[in-house]
Amino acid sequence: MQRISDTGRLNASEERLRNLLLRGLAGDNLAYHAFLQELSAHLRAFLRKRLVGLPDEVEDLVQESLLAIHNQRHTYDAGQPLTAWIHAIAKYKLIDLLRRRAKRDLLTDPLDDEFAFASASDTEAADARRDLGKLLAQLPDRQRLPIVHTKLEGLSVAEAARLTGMSESAVKVGVHRGLKALAAMIRGDA
């Protein structure tokens, strides 16, 4: 029985937040303010569970998430669950935080010379980018652009489709055929 009441409470909370946001988007400033207030508490609890070892970061991440939600409020699709949209934004902010912390930790780690023999030269990455660029330039746009957007830039198939004006299936086919063509070029078949 407890599970049913928790689900009902969550659904009521979701619906209340959704209604406040929609009223706010329609111009009701008081409703939007109430939305942000209630959302702050929701985000705080959501992020506190995920940042157990970093409690000092929770409030900053709540504020960053609120700002991102505010700036992206026009992208909310009223036909979709609000908490899924909110959690996606908060997770991106959490990932950004973890990346920043990892970079900072890497910069402060002592460098051990005993592993220097295994490190790659600075020019290897630049050489690889240049070589990949030359190979990609040989592909037609319908193959090159999907590869660049999905494999190199990390966009989803849907995002790549919007950017290129192609259908999602055409993007998938372009990636598949393009990678096959690149492999053939590398082997010397083409």
N, C-alpha and C positions, 0 to 999 in steps of 0.2 A: 504494500500500500504506500510506503514511503516513496518508492520510485515514481508512482503515478502522481503524487502531489508535487514532487520535484519537477517533473516534466510539465505539469500544468503551470507551476510557478515560472518556469523558464519560458514557456510559451507566452504567458501574460507579460513578462518582462520584455520579451522580444517584440510583442505587439505594441506595448506602450512606447518603447524606444522608437520603433518604426513610425508610429503615428506622430510622435513629437518631431521626428526628423521631417516627415512629409509636410507637416504643418509649417515647420520652419522654412522649408524650401519654398513653400507657397507665400512666405512673407511674414509669418507670425514670429516676431523676434522673441517673445516670451517663451514660446514653445521650443524654439531653437536653443535658447539659453538653458531651459530645463533639460533638453536632450543632452547638451554638453555636460551638464552637471551629473546627470545619471550615468552617462557614458563614461565619465571620469572614474566613477566608482567601479563600474564594470571592467574597464581596462586595467585599473589598479589591481584588482583581484586576478584577472587573467594573466597579467605580466608577473605578479608576485609569485605565482605558481611556477613560472618558467625561469625566474631569476632568483632562486632560493639562495644561491651562493653570491649573488650580487645585489643585495637589498638597496644599496645606495643608488643604483642605476634605475630603479623602478620609476620614481617620480619623473626623472628626465625623459624616460621612454614614454610615459603616459602623455607628457606634454608634446613630444615629437609626434606621437600617434594622433593626438587630438588635432594638431596643426595639419597633418597630412589628410586626415578625414575631412576637416574643414575645407582644405584646398581642393579636395577631390569629391566633395559632396554632390556636385553636378553629375558625377558618373554613376551614382547609385541607381540601380534598376529596381524600381518599386515592386517588380514581380519576383524578385529574388529575396532570400532570407537576409535580413540586415546583419545579424551577427556573423554570418559567413563573410560578408564584405568587410566588416569591421576587423574581424580576426585576421583576414588576409593582409590588410594594411598594417596591423600591429605586428604580425609575424615578419613582414618585410623590414619594419623598423628594428625589430629584435635581431634579425639577421645582420642588418647594417651595424648595429652596436657590437655584435660578436665579431664581425670582420674588423671593425676599428680596433677593438681590444686585441685581437690576434695580431694585427699589424704592429700595434704598439709593443706587444710582448715580444714579437720577433725583433723589433728594433733594439730592445733592451737586453736580449739574450746575448751572452758572451759568444764570440766567434771562436771556435776551436780549429786551430790550424791542422790538427791531425786528420780532418776530413777534407782539407783543401784539395787533395788530389782528385776527389770525386765531383768537385764543383764544375759546372759548365762555364765556358767563357761568356763574357758579356755580349760578344758578337754573335754567338750561336743563335740566340733568340731572334735577333734582328735579321740574321741570314735566313732563318726558317720563315719569318714573316714575309721577307722579300720573295723567297722561292714560292711560297704558297700564293702570294699575290700574283706572280707570273703565271702559275698554273690556273688560278681562278679566272684570270683575264682571258684565257683561251676558251672558256665555257660561254655558251649563250646566256643571256640574261635570265631566261626561264629556269636555268639550272644554277647559275652563279648566285643570283639574289636570294633564293631560298636557303642556300648553304650559308651564305654570309649572315643572313638574319637569324636563322635557327641555330646553326652550329657554332658560329663565331661570336655573335652578339647575344646569344642565349634567349632570343624571343620565342614565344610559343608559335605553333603553326598558325593559329588564328591571328596573332599579331602580325606575323609575316605576310599572311594573306591580305590583311588590311593595307599594309604598307605597299605591297607590290600590285595590288588590284587583282591578284590571282585567287582562284578558289582554294580552299584548304586542301582538297585532294590534289590540285595541281602543284601546290607547294610541296606536298609529300612526294609526289612523283618526281618533281624537279630535284629535290634533295637526293632521292634514291639514284636517279639517272646521273646526276652531277657527281656524286661520290664514286659511282661506278666508272665514269669517264676519267675522274682524277686518278683513280687506282690504275686504270689502263695507261694513262700518261706517265705515271711514276714507273710502271713496269716497262715502259718503252713500247707498248703495243700501239699507241696512237701517235 
